[in-house]
Amino acid sequence: MRKILITVLLSFSILSSYGQRREGLKAGFTGIMETSYLFKQGPYGIDRFKLNLINGYQFNPYVYLGVGVGYRYYFNSSIPIIPIFGDLRVYVLNNKYSPFISFAAGYSYYLLNDFKEVGPMINPKIGLCIKQYEKTSIQFGFEFEAQSISYRYSRMVFEKKSVAIGVFVGITY
């Protein structure tokens, strides 16, 4: 009797593992909207508000590649900046809940100064994706952002890195 019970339980567990549905993100064109508040780090860091709109393609439940445009408002200097960037996201699991890593890199421009160049920007993130519907999910996590900023003082040009860390929240559609 004991052997039969163990065999039935083992068979049930094996069959139920094959029957699990994969509930990860589906392949296709996907948009992401995310926002965050980033806290300055280091001597040239500036607190900033961030909004990103990213459009791209979800190749499979694990890999997303997109192109985005953002808005950054730097509080200490009231400087609005527009970054244009590429975004790569790698999801760890093909389930409703999946941790992910993301790396965005691009170039930024001043919004109010005739779109003059600001400099390169990088933005790595780690987070959690919670699938809600077929192509809709909520994403949140931690991020780091470094923005190279060059400015003139008298006849000299200075280039500094403004670094910040923060928490982001986003939605895919």
Helices and strands as residue ranges (DSSP letters): H 2-18, E 28-41, E 48-58, E 63-74, E 79-91, E 97-110, E 117-131, E 137-153, E 156-172
